């Protein structure tokens, strides 16, 4: 199934918004337009969008304030547009959370390219972050957090955790864990996997030893979502 990305455009110049809307829809995006600053803010906070294209000079509320308020409660990417091309405007926009800043006038090809970059960056970030219950893992930095508190894992403990999470709701046998983490040099009878499971459990939760990693008797382990 094709998922259509939704874009909110807050722009009071109808000639610009209509042109951009047509180009974006041609590229396969779904576009909603708001011409008033407050209405744009309300729409952004009420509904979910994949991207917001936000002009700075707007009726009732400027784009800087809209961006600031949105970023306080949402992580929706924002590309700011402005006829003002000063360095301070760009710096201000980026400092309050804008993901990009494009001065007017601009070629539609540039806007489309910037949108693709934002979505690509977002996809890469989403793919690198793994969540399981109250555990959050950043694959790029190999940082593991529980309730926003970092858990220090050894390399083997981290690899063990990732294999179990990547196979959540599926039983992973002791032999599979042994082969993937320690290689074929270990004898099948070794209890090294069980030892590291105990280490990992003690770091994830000292109260309920099987809250995260459950034992499937005589087979292996499973993390159930």
TIRO-2110 file (N, C-alpha, C; in Angstrom, 1 decimal):
// TIRO-2110
0.8, -1.2, 0.0, N, 1, A
0.0, 0.0, 0.0, CA, 1, A
0.9, 1.2, 0.0, C, 1, A
0.6, 2.2, -0.9, N, 2, A
1.3, 3.4, -1.0, CA, 2, A
0.8, 4.4, 0.1, C, 2, A
1.7, 4.9, 0.9, N, 3, A
1.3, 5.9, 2.0, CA, 3, A
1.6, 7.3, 1.4, C, 3, A
0.6, 8.1, 1.3, N, 4, A
0.7, 9.5, 0.8, CA, 4, A
1.1, 10.4, 1.9, C, 4, A
2.2, 11.1, 1.8, N, 5, A
2.7, 12.0, 2.8, CA, 5, A
1.8, 13.3, 2.8, C, 5, A
1.5, 13.8, 4.0, N, 6, A
0.6, 14.9, 4.1, CA, 6, A
1.4, 16.2, 4.4, C, 6, A
1.2, 17.2, 3.7, N, 7, A
1.9, 18.5, 3.9, CA, 7, A
1.0, 19.6, 4.2, C, 7, A
1.2, 20.3, 5.3, N, 8, A
0.5, 21.6, 5.6, CA, 8, A
1.3, 22.8, 5.1, C, 8, A
0.6, 23.6, 4.3, N, 9, A
1.3, 24.8, 3.9, CA, 9, A
0.6, 26.1, 4.4, C, 9, A
1.3, 26.9, 5.2, N, 10, A
0.8, 28.1, 5.8, CA, 10, A
1.4, 29.3, 5.0, C, 10, A
0.6, 29.8, 4.1, N, 11, A
1.1, 30.9, 3.1, CA, 11, A
-0.1, 31.8, 2.7, C, 11, A
0.1, 33.1, 2.9, N, 12, A
-1.1, 34.0, 2.6, CA, 12, A
-1.1, 34.5, 1.2, C, 12, A
0.0, 34.3, 0.4, N, 13, A
0.0, 34.7, -1.0, CA, 13, A
-0.6, 33.6, -1.8, C, 13, A
-1.8, 33.8, -2.2, N, 14, A
-2.6, 32.7, -2.9, CA, 14, A
-1.9, 32.2, -4.2, C, 14, A
-1.3, 33.2, -4.9, N, 15, A
-0.6, 32.8, -6.2, CA, 15, A
0.5, 31.8, -5.9, C, 15, A
1.2, 32.0, -4.8, N, 16, A
2.3, 31.2, -4.5, CA, 16, A
1.8, 29.8, -4.0, C, 16, A
0.9, 29.9, -3.0, N, 17, A
0.4, 28.6, -2.4, CA, 17, A
-0.3, 27.7, -3.4, C, 17, A
-1.1, 28.3, -4.3, N, 18, A
-1.8, 27.5, -5.4, CA, 18, A
-0.8, 26.8, -6.3, C, 18, A
0.2, 27.6, -6.7, N, 19, A
1.3, 27.0, -7.6, CA, 19, A
2.0, 25.9, -6.9, C, 19, A
2.4, 26.1, -5.7, N, 20, A
3.2, 25.1, -5.0, CA, 20, A
2.3, 23.9, -4.7, C, 20, A
1.1, 24.1, -4.3, N, 21, A
0.1, 23.0, -4.1, CA, 21, A
0.0, 22.1, -5.3, C, 21, A
-0.2, 22.8, -6.5, N, 22, A
-0.3, 22.0, -7.7, CA, 22, A
0.9, 21.1, -8.0, C, 22, A
2.1, 21.7, -7.8, N, 23, A
3.4, 21.0, -8.0, CA, 23, A
3.5, 19.8, -7.0, C, 23, A
3.2, 20.1, -5.8, N, 24, A
3.3, 19.0, -4.7, CA, 24, A
2.3, 17.9, -5.0, C, 24, A
1.1, 18.2, -5.4, N, 25, A
0.1, 17.2, -5.6, CA, 25, A
0.5, 16.4, -6.9, C, 25, A
1.1, 17.0, -7.8, N, 26, A
1.7, 16.3, -9.0, CA, 26, A
2.7, 15.3, -8.6, C, 26, A
3.5, 15.6, -7.6, N, 27, A
4.6, 14.7, -7.1, CA, 27, A
4.0, 13.7, -6.2, C, 27, A
2.7, 13.7, -5.9, N, 28, A
2.1, 12.6, -5.1, CA, 28, A
1.8, 13.0, -3.6, C, 28, A
2.0, 14.2, -3.2, N, 29, A
1.8, 14.6, -1.9, CA, 29, A
0.3, 15.1, -1.7, C, 29, A
-0.2, 15.0, -0.5, N, 30, A
-1.5, 15.5, -0.1, CA, 30, A
-1.2, 16.9, 0.6, C, 30, A
-1.9, 18.0, 0.1, N, 31, A
-1.6, 19.3, 0.6, CA, 31, A
-2.8, 20.0, 1.2, C, 31, A
-2.6, 20.6, 2.4, N, 32, A
-3.7, 21.4, 3.0, CA, 32, A
-3.1, 22.9, 3.1, C, 32, A
-3.9, 23.9, 2.7, N, 33, A
-3.4, 25.2, 2.8, CA, 33, A
-4.1, 26.1, 3.8, C, 33, A
-3.4, 26.8, 4.6, N, 34, A
-4.0, 27.8, 5.5, CA, 34, A
-3.4, 29.1, 5.2, C, 34, A
-4.2, 30.2, 5.1, N, 35, A
-3.6, 31.5, 4.8, CA, 35, A
-3.5, 32.4, 6.0, C, 35, A
-3.9, 32.0, 7.1, N, 36, A
-3.9, 32.8, 8.3, CA, 36, A
-2.9, 32.1, 9.4, C, 36, A
-2.1, 32.9, 10.1, N, 37, A
-1.2, 32.3, 11.0, CA, 37, A
-1.8, 31.5, 12.1, C, 37, A
-2.8, 32.1, 12.8, N, 38, A
-3.4, 31.4, 13.9, CA, 38, A
-4.2, 30.1, 13.4, C, 38, A
-4.8, 30.2, 12.2, N, 39, A
-5.5, 29.1, 11.7, CA, 39, A
-4.5, 28.0, 11.3, C, 39, A
-3.3, 28.4, 10.8, N, 40, A
-2.3, 27.4, 10.5, CA, 40, A
-1.8, 26.7, 11.7, C, 40, A
-1.6, 27.5, 12.8, N, 41, A
-1.1, 26.9, 14.1, CA, 41, A
-2.1, 25.9, 14.6, C, 41, A
-3.4, 26.3, 14.6, N, 42, A
-4.5, 25.4, 15.1, CA, 42, A
-4.5, 24.1, 14.3, C, 42, A
-4.4, 24.2, 13.0, N, 43, A
-4.4, 23.0, 12.1, CA, 43, A
-3.2, 22.1, 12.4, C, 43, A
-2.0, 22.7, 12.5, N, 44, A
-0.8, 22.0, 12.8, CA, 44, A
-0.9, 21.2, 14.1, C, 44, A
-1.5, 21.8, 15.1, N, 45, A
-1.6, 21.2, 16.4, CA, 45, A
-2.7, 20.2, 16.5, C, 45, A
-3.8, 20.4, 15.7, N, 46, A
-4.9, 19.5, 15.8, CA, 46, A
-4.8, 18.2, 15.0, C, 46, A
-4.1, 18.3, 13.8, N, 47, A
-4.0, 17.2, 12.9, CA, 47, A
-2.5, 16.8, 12.7, C, 47, A
-2.3, 15.6, 12.2, N, 48, A
-0.9, 15.1, 12.0, CA, 48, A
-0.5, 15.3, 10.6, C, 48, A
0.7, 15.9, 10.4, N, 49, A
1.3, 16.1, 9.1, CA, 49, A
2.7, 15.6, 9.0, C, 49, A
3.1, 15.2, 7.8, N, 50, A
4.5, 14.7, 7.7, CA, 50, A
5.5, 15.9, 7.5, C, 50, A
5.0, 17.1, 7.1, N, 51, A
5.8, 18.2, 6.9, CA, 51, A
4.9, 19.5, 6.9, C, 51, A
5.5, 20.6, 7.4, N, 52, A
4.9, 21.9, 7.4, CA, 52, A
5.7, 22.9, 6.6, C, 52, A
5.2, 23.5, 5.6, N, 53, A
5.8, 24.6, 4.8, CA, 53, A
5.3, 25.9, 5.4, C, 53, A
6.1, 26.7, 6.0, N, 54, A
5.6, 27.8, 6.8, CA, 54, A
6.2, 29.1, 6.3, C, 54, A
5.4, 30.1, 5.9, N, 55, A
5.8, 31.4, 5.6, CA, 55, A
6.1, 32.2, 6.9, C, 55, A
6.9, 33.2, 6.8, N, 56, A
7.2, 34.0, 8.0, CA, 56, A
6.2, 35.1, 8.2, C, 56, A
6.0, 35.9, 7.1, N, 57, A
5.1, 37.1, 7.2, CA, 57, A
3.7, 36.6, 6.9, C, 57, A
2.9, 36.5, 8.0, N, 58, A
1.5, 36.0, 7.9, CA, 58, A
0.5, 36.9, 8.7, C, 58, A
-0.7, 36.9, 8.4, N, 59, A
-1.7, 37.6, 9.2, CA, 59, A
-1.9, 37.0, 10.5, C, 59, A
-2.1, 37.7, 11.5, N, 60, A
-2.5, 37.4, 12.9, CA, 60, A
-1.3, 36.7, 13.7, C, 60, A
-0.4, 36.0, 13.1, N, 61, A
0.7, 35.5, 13.9, CA, 61, A
1.9, 35.1, 12.9, C, 61, A
3.1, 35.5, 13.2, N, 62, A
4.2, 35.3, 12.3, CA, 62, A
4.7, 33.9, 12.4, C, 62, A
5.4, 33.5, 11.3, N, 63, A
5.9, 32.1, 11.2, CA, 63, A
6.9, 31.7, 12.3, C, 63, A
7.7, 32.6, 12.8, N, 64, A
8.6, 32.3, 13.9, CA, 64, A
7.8, 31.8, 15.1, C, 64, A
6.8, 32.5, 15.5, N, 65, A
6.0, 32.2, 16.7, CA, 65, A
5.3, 30.9, 16.5, C, 65, A
4.8, 30.7, 15.2, N, 66, A
4.1, 29.4, 14.9, CA, 66, A
5.0, 28.2, 15.1, C, 66, A
6.2, 28.4, 14.5, N, 67, A
7.2, 27.3, 14.5, CA, 67, A
7.6, 27.0, 16.0, C, 67, A
7.8, 28.1, 16.8, N, 68, A
8.2, 27.9, 18.2, CA, 68, A
7.1, 27.1, 18.9, C, 68, A
5.9, 27.4, 18.7, N, 69, A
4.8, 26.8, 19.5, CA, 69, A
4.6, 25.3, 19.0, C, 69, A
4.7, 25.1, 17.7, N, 70, A
4.6, 23.7, 17.2, CA, 70, A
5.7, 22.8, 17.8, C, 70, A
6.9, 23.3, 17.7, N, 71, A
8.1, 22.5, 18.2, CA, 71, A
8.1, 22.2, 19.7, C, 71, A
7.3, 23.0, 20.4, N, 72, A
7.2, 22.7, 21.8, CA, 72, A
6.5, 21.4, 22.1, C, 72, A
5.6, 21.0, 21.2, N, 73, A
4.7, 19.8, 21.4, CA, 73, A
4.8, 18.8, 20.3, C, 73, A
5.5, 19.1, 19.2, N, 74, A
5.5, 18.1, 18.1, CA, 74, A
6.9, 18.1, 17.5, C, 74, A
7.2, 17.0, 16.8, N, 75, A
8.5, 16.9, 16.1, CA, 75, A
8.3, 17.0, 14.6, C, 75, A
7.2, 17.5, 14.1, N, 76, A
6.9, 17.6, 12.7, CA, 76, A
7.9, 18.5, 12.0, C, 76, A
8.6, 18.0, 10.9, N, 77, A
9.6, 18.9, 10.2, CA, 77, A
8.9, 20.1, 9.7, C, 77, A
9.7, 21.2, 9.7, N, 78, A
9.2, 22.5, 9.2, CA, 78, A
10.2, 23.1, 8.3, C, 78, A
9.7, 23.5, 7.1, N, 79, A
10.6, 24.3, 6.2, CA, 79, A
10.0, 25.7, 6.2, C, 79, A
10.8, 26.7, 6.5, N, 80, A
10.3, 28.1, 6.5, CA, 80, A
10.6, 28.8, 5.2, C, 80, A
9.7, 29.6, 4.8, N, 81, A
9.8, 30.4, 3.6, CA, 81, A
9.8, 31.9, 4.0, C, 81, A
10.6, 32.7, 3.3, N, 82, A
10.6, 34.1, 3.6, CA, 82, A
11.2, 35.0, 2.5, C, 82, A
10.5, 36.1, 2.3, N, 83, A
11.1, 37.1, 1.3, CA, 83, A
12.3, 37.8, 2.0, C, 83, A
12.4, 37.7, 3.3, N, 84, A
13.5, 38.3, 4.0, CA, 84, A
14.7, 37.3, 4.0, C, 84, A
15.8, 37.7, 3.5, N, 85, A
17.0, 36.8, 3.2, CA, 85, A
18.1, 37.2, 4.1, C, 85, A
17.8, 37.8, 5.3, N, 86, A
18.9, 38.1, 6.2, CA, 86, A
19.5, 36.9, 6.9, C, 86, A
20.7, 37.0, 7.3, N, 87, A
21.4, 35.9, 8.0, CA, 87, A
20.7, 35.6, 9.4, C, 87, A
20.3, 36.7, 10.0, N, 88, A
19.7, 36.6, 11.4, CA, 88, A
18.3, 35.9, 11.3, C, 88, A
17.6, 36.2, 10.2, N, 89, A
16.3, 35.5, 10.1, CA, 89, A
16.5, 34.0, 9.9, C, 89, A
17.5, 33.6, 9.1, N, 90, A
17.8, 32.2, 8.9, CA, 90, A
18.2, 31.6, 10.3, C, 90, A
19.1, 32.3, 11.0, N, 91, A
19.6, 31.8, 12.3, CA, 91, A
18.4, 31.6, 13.3, C, 91, A
17.6, 32.6, 13.3, N, 92, A
16.5, 32.6, 14.2, CA, 92, A
15.5, 31.4, 13.9, C, 92, A
15.2, 31.3, 12.6, N, 93, A
14.4, 30.2, 12.3, CA, 93, A
14.9, 28.8, 12.6, C, 93, A
16.2, 28.6, 12.4, N, 94, A
16.8, 27.3, 12.7, CA, 94, A
17.0, 27.1, 14.2, C, 94, A
17.2, 28.2, 14.9, N, 95, A
17.4, 28.1, 16.4, CA, 95, A
16.1, 27.7, 17.1, C, 95, A
15.0, 28.1, 16.5, N, 96, A
13.7, 27.8, 17.2, CA, 96, A
13.1, 26.4, 16.7, C, 96, A
13.9, 25.7, 15.8, N, 97, A
13.5, 24.4, 15.5, CA, 97, A
13.2, 24.1, 14.1, C, 97, A
13.2, 25.1, 13.2, N, 98, A
13.0, 24.9, 11.8, CA, 98, A
14.0, 23.9, 11.2, C, 98, A
13.6, 23.0, 10.3, N, 99, A
14.5, 22.0, 9.7, CA, 99, A
15.2, 22.6, 8.5, C, 99, A
14.6, 23.6, 7.9, N, 100, A
15.2, 24.2, 6.7, CA, 100, A
14.6, 25.6, 6.5, C, 100, A
15.3, 26.5, 5.8, N, 101, A
14.9, 27.9, 5.5, CA, 101, A
15.2, 28.2, 4.1, C, 101, A
14.2, 28.6, 3.3, N, 102, A
14.4, 28.9, 1.9, CA, 102, A
13.9, 30.4, 1.7, C, 102, A
14.8, 31.2, 1.2, N, 103, A
14.4, 32.6, 0.9, CA, 103, A
13.7, 32.7, -0.5, C, 103, A
12.7, 33.6, -0.5, N, 104, A
12.0, 33.8, -1.7, CA, 104, A
12.7, 34.9, -2.5, C, 104, A
12.6, 34.8, -3.9, N, 105, A
12.0, 33.8, -4.7, CA, 105, A
12.9, 32.5, -4.8, C, 105, A
12.3, 31.4, -5.1, N, 106, A
13.0, 30.2, -5.2, CA, 106, A
12.4, 29.4, -6.4, C, 106, A
13.2, 28.5, -6.9, N, 107, A
12.7, 27.6, -8.0, CA, 107, A
12.0, 26.4, -7.3, C, 107, A
10.9, 26.0, -7.9, N, 108, A
10.1, 24.9, -7.3, CA, 108, A
11.0, 23.6, -7.2, C, 108, A
11.9, 23.4, -8.1, N, 109, A
12.8, 22.3, -8.1, CA, 109, A
13.6, 22.3, -6.8, C, 109, A
14.0, 23.5, -6.3, N, 110, A
14.8, 23.6, -5.1, CA, 110, A
13.9, 23.1, -3.9, C, 110, A
12.7, 23.6, -3.9, N, 111, A
11.8, 23.3, -2.8, CA, 111, A
11.5, 21.8, -2.8, C, 111, A
11.3, 21.2, -3.9, N, 112, A
11.1, 19.7, -4.0, CA, 112, A
12.3, 19.0, -3.5, C, 112, A
13.5, 19.4, -3.9, N, 113, A
14.7, 18.8, -3.4, CA, 113, A
14.9, 18.9, -1.9, C, 113, A
14.6, 20.1, -1.4, N, 114, A
14.7, 20.3, 0.1, CA, 114, A
13.7, 19.4, 0.8, C, 114, A
12.5, 19.2, 0.3, N, 115, A
11.5, 18.4, 0.9, CA, 115, A
12.0, 16.9, 0.9, C, 115, A
12.5, 16.5, -0.2, N, 116, A
13.1, 15.1, -0.3, CA, 116, A
14.2, 14.9, 0.8, C, 116, A
15.0, 15.9, 1.0, N, 117, A
16.1, 15.8, 1.9, CA, 117, A
15.5, 15.6, 3.3, C, 117, A
14.5, 16.5, 3.7, N, 118, A
13.9, 16.4, 5.0, CA, 118, A
13.3, 15.0, 5.2, C, 118, A
12.6, 14.5, 4.3, N, 119, A
11.9, 13.2, 4.4, CA, 119, A
13.0, 12.1, 4.5, C, 119, A
14.0, 12.2, 3.7, N, 120, A
15.1, 11.2, 3.8, CA, 120, A
15.8, 11.2, 5.2, C, 120, A
16.0, 12.4, 5.7, N, 121, A
16.7, 12.5, 7.0, CA, 121, A
15.7, 12.0, 8.1, C, 121, A
14.5, 12.2, 7.9, N, 122, A
13.5, 11.7, 8.9, CA, 122, A
13.4, 10.2, 8.9, C, 122, A
13.4, 9.7, 7.7, N, 123, A
13.3, 8.2, 7.5, CA, 123, A
14.5, 7.5, 8.2, C, 123, A
15.7, 8.1, 7.9, N, 124, A
17.0, 7.6, 8.5, CA, 124, A
16.9, 7.6, 10.0, C, 124, A
16.4, 8.7, 10.5, N, 125, A
16.3, 8.9, 12.0, CA, 125, A
15.3, 7.9, 12.6, C, 125, A
14.2, 7.7, 11.9, N, 126, A
13.2, 6.8, 12.4, CA, 126, A
13.7, 5.4, 12.4, C, 126, A
14.4, 5.0, 11.4, N, 127, A
14.9, 3.7, 11.2, CA, 127, A
16.0, 3.4, 12.3, C, 127, A
16.7, 4.4, 12.7, N, 128, A
17.8, 4.2, 13.7, CA, 128, A
17.3, 4.1, 15.1, C, 128, A
16.1, 4.6, 15.4, N, 129, A
15.5, 4.5, 16.7, CA, 129, A
14.6, 3.3, 16.9, C, 129, A
14.9, 2.5, 17.9, N, 130, A
14.1, 1.3, 18.1, CA, 130, A
13.5, 1.4, 19.5, C, 130, A
12.2, 1.1, 19.6, N, 131, A
11.5, 1.2, 20.9, CA, 131, A
10.9, -0.1, 21.2, C, 131, A
11.0, -0.5, 22.5, N, 132, A
10.3, -1.7, 23.0, CA, 132, A
9.8, -1.4, 24.4, C, 132, A
8.5, -1.3, 24.6, N, 133, A
7.9, -0.9, 25.9, CA, 133, A
8.6, 0.5, 26.3, C, 133, A
9.2, 0.5, 27.4, N, 134, A
9.8, 1.8, 27.9, CA, 134, A
11.3, 1.9, 27.6, C, 134, A
11.8, 1.0, 26.7, N, 135, A
13.2, 1.0, 26.3, CA, 135, A
13.3, 1.6, 24.9, C, 135, A
14.3, 2.5, 24.8, N, 136, A
14.6, 3.2, 23.6, CA, 136, A
16.0, 3.0, 23.2, C, 136, A
16.3, 2.6, 22.0, N, 137, A
17.6, 2.3, 21.5, CA, 137, A
18.0, 3.1, 20.3, C, 137, A
19.1, 3.7, 20.3, N, 138, A
19.6, 4.4, 19.1, CA, 138, A
20.7, 3.6, 18.5, C, 138, A
20.4, 3.0, 17.3, N, 139, A
21.3, 2.1, 16.7, CA, 139, A
22.6, 2.7, 16.3, C, 139, A
22.6, 4.0, 15.9, N, 140, A
23.8, 4.7, 15.5, CA, 140, A
24.8, 4.9, 16.6, C, 140, A
24.3, 5.3, 17.7, N, 141, A
25.2, 5.6, 18.9, CA, 141, A
25.3, 4.4, 19.8, C, 141, A
24.4, 3.4, 19.6, N, 142, A
24.3, 2.2, 20.5, CA, 142, A
24.0, 2.5, 21.9, C, 142, A
23.2, 3.6, 22.1, N, 143, A
22.8, 4.0, 23.4, CA, 143, A
21.5, 3.4, 23.7, C, 143, A
21.4, 2.8, 24.9, N, 144, A
20.1, 2.2, 25.3, CA, 144, A
19.6, 2.9, 26.5, C, 144, A
18.3, 3.3, 26.5, N, 145, A
17.7, 4.1, 27.6, CA, 145, A
16.4, 3.4, 28.0, C, 145, A
16.2, 3.5, 29.3, N, 146, A
14.9, 3.0, 29.9, CA, 146, A
14.4, 4.1, 30.7, C, 146, A
13.2, 4.6, 30.4, N, 147, A
12.6, 5.7, 31.1, CA, 147, A
13.5, 6.9, 31.0, C, 147, A
14.2, 7.1, 29.9, N, 148, A
15.1, 8.2, 29.6, CA, 148, A
16.4, 8.1, 30.5, C, 148, A
16.7, 7.0, 31.1, N, 149, A
17.9, 6.8, 31.9, CA, 149, A
18.8, 5.8, 31.1, C, 149, A
20.0, 6.2, 30.8, N, 150, A
20.9, 5.4, 30.0, CA, 150, A
21.3, 4.1, 30.8, C, 150, A
21.3, 3.0, 30.1, N, 151, A
21.7, 1.7, 30.6, CA, 151, A
23.0, 1.3, 30.0, C, 151, A
24.0, 1.1, 30.8, N, 152, A
25.4, 0.7, 30.2, CA, 152, A
25.4, -0.8, 30.0, C, 152, A
25.6, -1.1, 28.7, N, 153, A
25.6, -2.5, 28.3, CA, 153, A
27.0, -2.8, 27.6, C, 153, A
27.5, -4.0, 27.8, N, 154, A
28.7, -4.4, 27.1, CA, 154, A
28.3, -4.7, 25.7, C, 154, A
29.3, -4.9, 24.8, N, 155, A
29.0, -5.2, 23.4, CA, 155, A
28.2, -6.4, 23.2, C, 155, A
28.5, -7.5, 24.0, N, 156, A
27.8, -8.7, 23.8, CA, 156, A
26.3, -8.6, 24.3, C, 156, A
26.2, -7.8, 25.4, N, 157, A
24.8, -7.6, 26.0, CA, 157, A
24.0, -6.8, 25.0, C, 157, A
24.6, -5.8, 24.4, N, 158, A
23.9, -5.0, 23.4, CA, 158, A
23.5, -5.9, 22.2, C, 158, A
24.4, -6.7, 21.7, N, 159, A
24.1, -7.5, 20.5, CA, 159, A
23.0, -8.5, 20.9, C, 159, A
23.0, -9.0, 22.0, N, 160, A
22.0, -10.0, 22.5, CA, 160, A
20.6, -9.3, 22.5, C, 160, A
20.6, -8.1, 23.1, N, 161, A
19.3, -7.3, 23.2, CA, 161, A
18.8, -7.0, 21.8, C, 161, A
19.6, -6.6, 20.9, N, 162, A
19.2, -6.2, 19.5, CA, 162, A
18.6, -7.4, 18.8, C, 162, A
19.2, -8.6, 18.9, N, 163, A
18.7, -9.8, 18.2, CA, 163, A
17.3, -10.1, 18.8, C, 163, A
17.2, -10.1, 20.1, N, 164, A
15.9, -10.4, 20.7, CA, 164, A
14.8, -9.4, 20.3, C, 164, A
15.2, -8.1, 20.2, N, 165, A
14.2, -7.1, 19.9, CA, 165, A
13.8, -7.2, 18.4, C, 165, A
14.9, -7.4, 17.5, N, 166, A
14.6, -7.5, 16.1, CA, 166, A
13.7, -8.7, 15.8, C, 166, A
13.7, -9.7, 16.7, N, 167, A
12.9, -10.9, 16.5, CA, 167, A
11.8, -10.9, 17.6, C, 167, A
11.3, -9.7, 18.0, N, 168, A
10.3, -9.7, 19.0, CA, 168, A
9.0, -10.5, 18.6, C, 168, A
8.4, -11.2, 19.6, N, 169, A
7.3, -12.1, 19.5, CA, 169, A
7.7, -13.4, 18.7, C, 169, A
8.9, -13.6, 18.6, N, 170, A
9.4, -14.8, 18.0, CA, 170, A
10.5, -15.5, 18.9, C, 170, A
10.4, -16.7, 19.1, N, 171, A
11.4, -17.4, 20.0, CA, 171, A
12.7, -17.5, 19.3, C, 171, A
13.8, -17.1, 20.0, N, 172, A
15.1, -17.2, 19.4, CA, 172, A
15.8, -18.3, 20.3, C, 172, A
16.3, -19.3, 19.6, N, 173, A
16.9, -20.5, 20.3, CA, 173, A
18.3, -20.1, 20.9, C, 173, A
18.7, -20.8, 21.9, N, 174, A
20.0, -20.6, 22.4, CA, 174, A
21.1, -20.8, 21.4, C, 174, A
20.9, -21.8, 20.5, N, 175, A
21.9, -22.1, 19.5, CA, 175, A
22.0, -20.9, 18.5, C, 175, A
20.9, -20.3, 18.1, N, 176, A
20.9, -19.2, 17.2, CA, 176, A
21.6, -18.0, 17.9, C, 176, A
21.4, -17.7, 19.1, N, 177, A
22.1, -16.7, 19.8, CA, 177, A
23.6, -16.9, 19.9, C, 177, A
23.9, -18.2, 20.2, N, 178, A
25.3, -18.6, 20.3, CA, 178, A
26.0, -18.4, 19.0, C, 178, A
25.4, -18.8, 17.9, N, 179, A
26.0, -18.7, 16.6, CA, 179, A
26.2, -17.2, 16.2, C, 179, A
25.1, -16.4, 16.4, N, 180, A
25.2, -15.0, 15.9, CA, 180, A
26.1, -14.1, 16.7, C, 180, A
26.2, -14.4, 18.0, N, 181, A
27.0, -13.5, 18.9, CA, 181, A
28.4, -14.0, 19.1, C, 181, A
28.5, -15.3, 19.4, N, 182, A
29.8, -15.8, 19.8, CA, 182, A
30.5, -16.7, 18.7, C, 182, A
29.7, -17.0, 17.7, N, 183, A
30.3, -17.8, 16.6, CA, 183, A
30.3, -19.3, 16.9, C, 183, A
30.8, -20.1, 15.9, N, 184, A
30.7, -21.5, 16.0, CA, 184, A
31.8, -22.1, 16.9, C, 184, A
32.7, -21.3, 17.4, N, 185, A
33.8, -21.8, 18.2, CA, 185, A
33.3, -22.3, 19.6, C, 185, A
32.1, -22.0, 20.0, N, 186, A
31.6, -22.5, 21.3, CA, 186, A
30.9, -23.8, 21.2, C, 186, A
31.0, -24.6, 22.2, N, 187, A
30.3, -25.9, 22.2, CA, 187, A
28.8, -25.6, 22.5, C, 187, A
28.0, -26.4, 21.8, N, 188, A
26.5, -26.2, 22.0, CA, 188, A
26.1, -26.3, 23.5, C, 188, A
26.8, -27.1, 24.3, N, 189, A
26.4, -27.3, 25.7, CA, 189, A
26.8, -26.1, 26.6, C, 189, A
27.5, -25.2, 26.1, N, 190, A
28.0, -24.1, 26.9, CA, 190, A
26.7, -23.3, 27.4, C, 190, A
26.9, -22.7, 28.6, N, 191, A
25.8, -21.9, 29.2, CA, 191, A
26.0, -20.4, 29.1, C, 191, A
27.0, -20.0, 28.2, N, 192, A
27.3, -18.6, 28.1, CA, 192, A
26.1, -17.7, 27.7, C, 192, A
25.2, -18.2, 26.9, N, 193, A
24.0, -17.5, 26.5, CA, 193, A
23.1, -17.2, 27.7, C, 193, A
22.9, -18.2, 28.5, N, 194, A
22.1, -18.1, 29.7, CA, 194, A
22.7, -17.1, 30.7, C, 194, A
24.1, -17.1, 30.8, N, 195, A
24.8, -16.2, 31.7, CA, 195, A
24.5, -14.8, 31.3, C, 195, A
24.7, -14.5, 30.0, N, 196, A
24.5, -13.1, 29.5, CA, 196, A
23.0, -12.7, 29.5, C, 196, A
22.1, -13.6, 29.4, N, 197, A
20.7, -13.3, 29.6, CA, 197, A
20.5, -12.8, 31.0, C, 197, A
21.1, -13.4, 32.0, N, 198, A
21.0, -13.0, 33.3, CA, 198, A
21.6, -11.6, 33.5, C, 198, A
22.7, -11.4, 32.9, N, 199, A
23.4, -10.1, 33.0, CA, 199, A
22.4, -9.0, 32.5, C, 199, A
21.8, -9.3, 31.3, N, 200, A
21.0, -8.3, 30.6, CA, 200, A
19.7, -8.1, 31.4, C, 200, A
19.1, -9.1, 31.9, N, 201, A
17.9, -9.0, 32.7, CA, 201, A
18.2, -8.1, 34.0, C, 201, A
19.3, -8.3, 34.6, N, 202, A
19.6, -7.5, 35.8, CA, 202, A
19.8, -6.1, 35.5, C, 202, A
20.2, -5.7, 34.3, N, 203, A
20.4, -4.3, 34.0, CA, 203, A
19.1, -3.7, 33.5, C, 203, A
18.2, -4.5, 32.9, N, 204, A
16.9, -4.0, 32.4, CA, 204, A
15.9, -3.8, 33.5, C, 204, A
15.9, -4.8, 34.4, N, 205, A
14.9, -4.8, 35.5, CA, 205, A
15.3, -5.7, 36.6, C, 205, A
15.5, -5.2, 37.8, N, 206, A
15.9, -6.0, 38.9, CA, 206, A
14.7, -6.6, 39.6, C, 206, A
13.5, -6.1, 39.4, N, 207, A
12.4, -6.6, 40.1, CA, 207, A
11.7, -7.8, 39.5, C, 207, A
11.3, -7.7, 38.2, N, 208, A
10.7, -8.8, 37.5, CA, 208, A
11.7, -9.3, 36.5, C, 208, A
12.3, -10.4, 36.7, N, 209, A
13.4, -10.9, 35.8, CA, 209, A
12.9, -11.2, 34.4, C, 209, A
11.6, -11.5, 34.3, N, 210, A
11.1, -11.8, 32.9, CA, 210, A
10.1, -10.8, 32.4, C, 210, A
10.2, -9.6, 32.8, N, 211, A
9.3, -8.6, 32.3, CA, 211, A
9.6, -8.3, 30.8, C, 211, A
10.9, -8.3, 30.5, N, 212, A
11.3, -8.0, 29.1, CA, 212, A
11.7, -9.3, 28.3, C, 212, A
12.5, -10.1, 28.9, N, 213, A
13.0, -11.3, 28.3, CA, 213, A
12.4, -12.5, 29.0, C, 213, A
11.6, -13.3, 28.2, N, 214, A
11.0, -14.4, 28.8, CA, 214, A
11.7, -15.7, 28.3, C, 214, A
11.7, -16.7, 29.2, N, 215, A
12.4, -17.9, 28.9, CA, 215, A
11.3, -18.9, 28.3, C, 215, A
11.7, -19.5, 27.2, N, 216, A
10.8, -20.6, 26.7, CA, 216, A
11.6, -21.9, 27.0, C, 216, A
11.1, -22.6, 27.9, N, 217, A
11.8, -23.8, 28.5, CA, 217, A
12.3, -24.7, 27.4, C, 217, A
13.6, -25.1, 27.6, N, 218, A
14.3, -26.0, 26.7, CA, 218, A
14.4, -25.6, 25.3, C, 218, A
14.1, -24.3, 25.0, N, 219, A
14.2, -23.8, 23.6, CA, 219, A
15.1, -22.6, 23.5, C, 219, A
14.6, -21.5, 24.2, N, 220, A
15.4, -20.2, 24.1, CA, 220, A
14.7, -19.1, 24.8, C, 220, A
14.7, -17.9, 24.1, N, 221, A
14.1, -16.7, 24.8, CA, 221, A
13.3, -15.9, 23.8, C, 221, A
12.4, -15.1, 24.4, N, 222, A
11.5, -14.3, 23.5, CA, 222, A
11.2, -12.9, 24.3, C, 222, A
11.1, -11.9, 23.5, N, 223, A
10.6, -10.6, 24.0, CA, 223, A
9.2, -10.3, 23.4, C, 223, A
8.2, -10.4, 24.2, N, 224, A
6.8, -10.2, 23.7, CA, 224, A
6.4, -8.8, 23.8, C, 224, A
5.8, -8.2, 22.7, N, 225, A
5.4, -6.8, 22.6, CA, 225, A
4.1, -6.7, 23.3, C, 225, A
END
